[in-house]
Amino acid sequence: MHLVSVAEDDDPMDTHRERSPMVEQEPLQFQPELDDAMSAMENTVSRGIEAALRRIFVNKGLPTSMKRSPQRKRMQDKKVKMERATELNHERDFLLGEPAICEDVYSYEYEDGPGPDTKNLTFDLTHGSSTPWNARILDILIEQLQRRNMEEQWPMQRLDGYYKAILDNRYKWLQMTWRAAQPKVMAKGILETAAEVEERLITKRDENLKLVCQTTRRRNKYIRRAKSLEHIINLKKDNEDEDLPAWMWLQKVIKTLGDGGMSSEESDVENDIHCVLWVKNMAWHRKIK
């Protein structure tokens, strides 16, 4: 005889559910969990996309890398140079400013005009520094310098002629700069526009900067070579080497050439020398038609 235990709470309906196939019950049991997982993934992806777009368009935290062709790079560099050159500064304001009014200058020189305004001194840049109008302005500047010298008690006391010579040289540079910024007559017989004048000045300034860089490189190269030869010759003298005269001759050559005789391979400007290539016909070449 076998004893079989039966639970008291067993229900025939529960037994029927357990024996029934689970194919129809699985979608009903797991469908809400799948929907929740998909919605959470969509929310996460949407938040990530929103944050990325905010960094790009709002915060600009994600720089975009874009390849530039050489022509496009030159155009952008040219625009940047033009923008930097058009920034407000004292030099640009001076170049765009107007010289003294001709009527006021004529009234002061040939009539009983009031003369230059001490609060707004303006040179007559169309003439030299020896004209009555410009000479009066230089005298006013010298008086202000001497007054400031006495008030601040400068350690060095200078005569008026000393300041006069410095101001004359500065005026020449000022006049030369102002004249270079005036519109020139072009080949077609018309004056340059403001943009053309600005572009010409920027080009001239870049050329001057290249020349300055060239001179600096040549001077540094000369100093390096002179010091190297000096140390080598000292070592050769201590060791009494046989090639000492050759090194001394090389040192003499370097000193004779000076910094102007050094080359500057990094510069684009080499004393305004343009290389011209010529086709050389070799007589021994076979004539091939």
Salt bridges, closest charged atoms under 4 A:
ASP14 OD1 - ARG17 NH1 2.55
GLU50 OE2 - ARG54 NH2 3.16
ASP77 OD2 - LYS73 NZ 3.07
ASP124 OD2 - HIS127 ND1 2.91
GLU152 OE2 - ARG148 NE 2.95
ASP168 OD2 - LYS164 NZ 3.25
GLU192 OE1 - ARG200 NH2 3.10
GLU199 OE2 - LYS78 NZ 3.46
ASP206 OD2 - LYS81 NZ 3.77
ASP241 OD2 - LYS236 NZ 3.49
ASP243 OD2 - LYS236 NZ 3.22
GLU265 OE1 - LYS221 NZ 2.68
ASP268 OD2 - LYS210 NZ 3.95
GLU270 OE1 - ARG218 NH2 2.89
